[in-house]
């Protein structure tokens, strides 16, 4: 959940543009979502062998449990360390800390 919040709050333009490009490349039908099949085809096209537990990994990233990844879910699951900074962690914590403790 915290990573989903961080993905919503991230502001690093260059990294977000690169992630958006990768997402759109994988989204073969342009529907704004990536299926496991589209992800697997994208990995194969890039010469990357899909892990044997791809379905389990994909299901763990799919917060809506719809069987497709939206961009924010995709970003949260592949968010590079360069996007995570103290400000972002603080903002995500504040969103999760409903009692203000």
BAKE-497158 format. One record per atom (N, C-alpha, C): residue number from 1; y, z, x; chain. Coordinates in pm, whole numbers. Layout:
BEGIN
{NUM {Y Z X} "A"},
...
//
This chain:
BEGIN
{1 {-119 0 83} "A"},
{1 {0 0 0} "A"},
{1 {125 0 87} "A"},
{2 {122 80 193} "A"},
{2 {239 86 281} "A"},
{2 {266 -50 345} "A"},
{3 {160 -121 383} "A"},
{3 {180 -253 443} "A"},
{3 {237 -352 343} "A"},
{4 {199 -341 216} "A"},
{4 {258 -427 114} "A"},
{4 {407 -400 102} "A"},
{5 {446 -273 102} "A"},
{5 {588 -239 98} "A"},
{5 {660 -295 220} "A"},
{6 {599 -279 338} "A"},
{6 {661 -330 460} "A"},
{6 {676 -481 454} "A"},
{7 {577 -550 400} "A"},
{7 {586 -696 389} "A"},
{7 {702 -735 298} "A"},
{8 {724 -658 191} "A"},
{8 {838 -686 102} "A"},
{8 {971 -660 172} "A"},
{9 {976 -559 258} "A"},
{9 {1101 -516 320} "A"},
{9 {1133 -585 451} "A"},
{10 {1037 -655 511} "A"},
{10 {1056 -716 643} "A"},
{10 {1172 -815 642} "A"},
{11 {1249 -813 751} "A"},
{11 {1369 -897 759} "A"},
{11 {1376 -985 883} "A"},
{12 {1271 -996 959} "A"},
{12 {1274 -1074 1083} "A"},
{12 {1253 -1222 1048} "A"},
{13 {1361 -1295 1046} "A"},
{13 {1362 -1433 997} "A"},
{13 {1262 -1526 1067} "A"},
{14 {1263 -1529 1199} "A"},
{14 {1178 -1625 1272} "A"},
{14 {1030 -1600 1242} "A"},
{15 {987 -1474 1249} "A"},
{15 {847 -1443 1224} "A"},
{15 {809 -1469 1079} "A"},
{16 {901 -1439 987} "A"},
{16 {872 -1465 845} "A"},
{16 {863 -1614 816} "A"},
{17 {947 -1693 881} "A"},
{17 {940 -1838 863} "A"},
{17 {808 -1892 915} "A"},
{18 {762 -1842 1029} "A"},
{18 {633 -1886 1084} "A"},
{18 {519 -1847 991} "A"},
{19 {523 -1724 939} "A"},
{19 {419 -1679 846} "A"},
{19 {421 -1762 719} "A"},
{20 {540 -1792 668} "A"},
{20 {552 -1875 547} "A"},
{20 {495 -2014 573} "A"},
{21 {522 -2069 690} "A"},
{21 {468 -2201 726} "A"},
{21 {315 -2198 727} "A"},
{22 {257 -2095 790} "A"},
{22 {111 -2083 795} "A"},
{22 {53 -2070 654} "A"},
{23 {120 -1991 571} "A"},
{23 {73 -1972 434} "A"},
{23 {74 -2105 358} "A"},
{24 {183 -2177 369} "A"},
{24 {194 -2306 297} "A"},
{24 {94 -2408 350} "A"},
{25 {65 -2403 479} "A"},
{25 {-35 -2492 536} "A"},
{25 {-173 -2463 477} "A"},
{26 {-204 -2335 460} "A"},
{26 {-333 -2295 403} "A"},
{26 {-340 -2322 253} "A"},
{27 {-228 -2315 186} "A"},
{27 {-222 -2334 41} "A"},
{27 {-228 -2483 9} "A"},
{28 {-348 -2539 15} "A"},
{28 {-368 -2684 2} "A"},
{28 {-318 -2742 -130} "A"},
{29 {-332 -2667 -239} "A"},
{29 {-292 -2722 -369} "A"},
{29 {-148 -2687 -407} "A"},
{30 {-78 -2611 -322} "A"},
{30 {62 -2578 -347} "A"},
{30 {83 -2482 -462} "A"},
{31 {-19 -2407 -498} "A"},
{31 {-10 -2316 -612} "A"},
{31 {56 -2183 -581} "A"},
{32 {92 -2157 -455} "A"},
{32 {154 -2031 -420} "A"},
{32 {56 -1918 -397} "A"},
{33 {-72 -1955 -389} "A"},
{33 {-178 -1858 -364} "A"},
{33 {-280 -1923 -272} "A"},
{34 {-353 -1840 -197} "A"},
{34 {-458 -1890 -109} "A"},
{34 {-591 -1835 -157} "A"},
{35 {-684 -1924 -181} "A"},
{35 {-819 -1882 -216} "A"},
{35 {-897 -1856 -87} "A"},
{36 {-1009 -1789 -98} "A"},
{36 {-1095 -1768 19} "A"},
{36 {-1140 -1902 75} "A"},
{37 {-1167 -1997 -13} "A"},
{37 {-1210 -2129 32} "A"},
{37 {-1099 -2199 112} "A"},
{38 {-974 -2186 66} "A"},
{38 {-862 -2247 139} "A"},
{38 {-846 -2180 275} "A"},
{39 {-860 -2048 279} "A"},
{39 {-850 -1976 406} "A"},
{39 {-961 -2020 500} "A"},
{40 {-1083 -2030 449} "A"},
{40 {-1196 -2071 532} "A"},
{40 {-1177 -2213 584} "A"},
{41 {-1128 -2303 500} "A"},
{41 {-1102 -2441 543} "A"},
{41 {-992 -2445 648} "A"},
{42 {-889 -2362 632} "A"},
{42 {-780 -2356 730} "A"},
{42 {-828 -2304 865} "A"},
{43 {-913 -2204 863} "A"},
{43 {-970 -2152 987} "A"},
{43 {-1053 -2260 1057} "A"},
{44 {-1135 -2330 979} "A"},
{44 {-1219 -2436 1035} "A"},
{44 {-1133 -2548 1094} "A"},
{45 {-1026 -2585 1024} "A"},
{45 {-937 -2692 1073} "A"},
{45 {-869 -2653 1203} "A"},
{46 {-847 -2522 1221} "A"},
{46 {-784 -2474 1344} "A"},
{46 {-887 -2446 1454} "A"},
{47 {-1015 -2472 1425} "A"},
{47 {-1119 -2450 1523} "A"},
{47 {-1158 -2304 1540} "A"},
{48 {-1130 -2224 1436} "A"},
{48 {-1161 -2081 1440} "A"},
{48 {-1281 -2055 1350} "A"},
{49 {-1383 -1994 1407} "A"},
{49 {-1502 -1961 1328} "A"},
{49 {-1470 -1845 1234} "A"},
{50 {-1505 -1862 1107} "A"},
{50 {-1483 -1756 1009} "A"},
{50 {-1579 -1640 1038} "A"},
{51 {-1530 -1517 1033} "A"},
{51 {-1620 -1404 1055} "A"},
{51 {-1723 -1393 944} "A"},
{52 {-1836 -1334 974} "A"},
{52 {-1943 -1322 874} "A"},
{52 {-1900 -1236 755} "A"},
{53 {-1804 -1148 775} "A"},
{53 {-1757 -1061 667} "A"},
{53 {-1624 -1108 608} "A"},
{54 {-1601 -1240 611} "A"},
{54 {-1475 -1294 560} "A"},
{54 {-1451 -1255 415} "A"},
{55 {-1553 -1258 332} "A"},
{55 {-1535 -1221 191} "A"},
{55 {-1486 -1077 178} "A"},
{56 {-1544 -988 255} "A"},
{56 {-1504 -848 251} "A"},
{56 {-1360 -829 300} "A"},
{57 {-1325 -897 407} "A"},
{57 {-1188 -891 459} "A"},
{57 {-1091 -946 355} "A"},
{58 {-1125 -1061 299} "A"},
{58 {-1039 -1124 199} "A"},
{58 {-1020 -1032 79} "A"},
{59 {-1128 -972 31} "A"},
{59 {-1119 -881 -84} "A"},
{59 {-1031 -760 -52} "A"},
{60 {-1037 -712 73} "A"},
{60 {-953 -599 113} "A"},
{60 {-805 -633 117} "A"},
{61 {-773 -759 141} "A"},
{61 {-634 -803 146} "A"},
{61 {-580 -836 7} "A"},
{62 {-667 -864 -85} "A"},
{62 {-629 -909 -218} "A"},
{62 {-596 -789 -308} "A"},
{63 {-472 -746 -306} "A"},
{63 {-430 -625 -379} "A"},
{63 {-442 -642 -530} "A"},
{64 {-421 -761 -580} "A"},
{64 {-425 -784 -725} "A"},
{64 {-567 -805 -778} "A"},
{65 {-662 -818 -686} "A"},
{65 {-803 -840 -723} "A"},
{65 {-822 -964 -810} "A"},
{66 {-742 -1065 -784} "A"},
{66 {-751 -1191 -858} "A"},
{66 {-834 -1295 -784} "A"},
{67 {-875 -1265 -662} "A"},
{67 {-950 -1361 -583} "A"},
{67 {-862 -1460 -510} "A"},
{68 {-732 -1435 -509} "A"},
{68 {-637 -1521 -438} "A"},
{68 {-531 -1433 -373} "A"},
{69 {-482 -1477 -257} "A"},
{69 {-378 -1404 -187} "A"},
{69 {-242 -1463 -217} "A"},
{70 {-148 -1380 -255} "A"},
{70 {-8 -1419 -266} "A"},
{70 {54 -1402 -127} "A"},
{71 {172 -1456 -107} "A"},
{71 {233 -1453 26} "A"},
{71 {248 -1310 79} "A"},
{72 {294 -1218 -3} "A"},
{72 {316 -1081 44} "A"},
{72 {184 -1016 86} "A"},
{73 {76 -1043 14} "A"},
{73 {-56 -991 53} "A"},
{73 {-99 -1053 186} "A"},
{74 {-78 -1183 198} "A"},
{74 {-110 -1255 322} "A"},
{74 {-32 -1195 438} "A"},
{75 {97 -1176 419} "A"},
{75 {183 -1120 524} "A"},
{75 {140 -979 559} "A"},
{76 {111 -897 460} "A"},
{76 {70 -759 486} "A"},
{76 {-58 -753 568} "A"},
{77 {-149 -846 544} "A"},
{77 {-277 -844 615} "A"},
{77 {-270 -902 754} "A"},
{78 {-173 -985 780} "A"},
{78 {-165 -1045 913} "A"},
{78 {-33 -1009 983} "A"},
{79 {37 -909 931} "A"},
{79 {169 -872 982} "A"},
{79 {163 -840 1132} "A"},
{80 {236 -917 1211} "A"},
{80 {235 -889 1355} "A"},
{80 {313 -761 1387} "A"},
{81 {275 -697 1496} "A"},
{81 {342 -574 1538} "A"},
{81 {492 -595 1556} "A"},
{82 {533 -717 1590} "A"},
{82 {675 -744 1614} "A"},
{82 {759 -727 1488} "A"},
{83 {697 -730 1371} "A"},
{83 {771 -710 1246} "A"},
{83 {785 -563 1208} "A"},
{84 {702 -479 1267} "A"},
{84 {701 -337 1229} "A"},
{84 {788 -259 1325} "A"},
{85 {892 -198 1271} "A"},
{85 {979 -114 1353} "A"},
{85 {1003 18 1280} "A"},
{86 {1076 107 1343} "A"},
{86 {1097 240 1286} "A"},
{86 {1170 233 1152} "A"},
{87 {1269 146 1141} "A"},
{87 {1343 133 1016} "A"},
{87 {1251 92 902} "A"},
{88 {1165 -4 928} "A"},
{88 {1074 -54 826} "A"},
{88 {975 55 783} "A"},
{89 {921 128 880} "A"},
{89 {829 238 848} "A"},
{89 {900 345 766} "A"},
{90 {1023 376 804} "A"},
{90 {1100 477 731} "A"},
{90 {1125 434 586} "A"},
{91 {1163 309 567} "A"},
{91 {1189 259 430} "A"},
{91 {1062 259 346} "A"},
{92 {950 217 404} "A"},
{92 {823 218 331} "A"},
{92 {782 361 296} "A"},
{93 {801 453 390} "A"},
{93 {768 594 364} "A"},
{93 {853 647 249} "A"},
{94 {981 616 251} "A"},
{94 {1069 664 143} "A"},
{94 {1027 609 6} "A"},
{95 {979 487 3} "A"},
{95 {930 432 -124} "A"},
{95 {805 504 -173} "A"},
{96 {721 544 -79} "A"},
{96 {595 611 -115} "A"},
{96 {614 760 -143} "A"},
{97 {719 820 -86} "A"},
{97 {744 963 -101} "A"},
{97 {826 989 -227} "A"},
{98 {758 990 -339} "A"},
{98 {825 1007 -469} "A"},
{98 {891 1142 -486} "A"},
{99 {842 1243 -414} "A"},
{99 {897 1378 -428} "A"},
{99 {1006 1408 -326} "A"},
{100 {1036 1316 -238} "A"},
{100 {1142 1336 -141} "A"},
{100 {1113 1442 -36} "A"},
{101 {987 1459 -2} "A"},
{101 {950 1563 96} "A"},
{101 {948 1505 231} "A"},
//
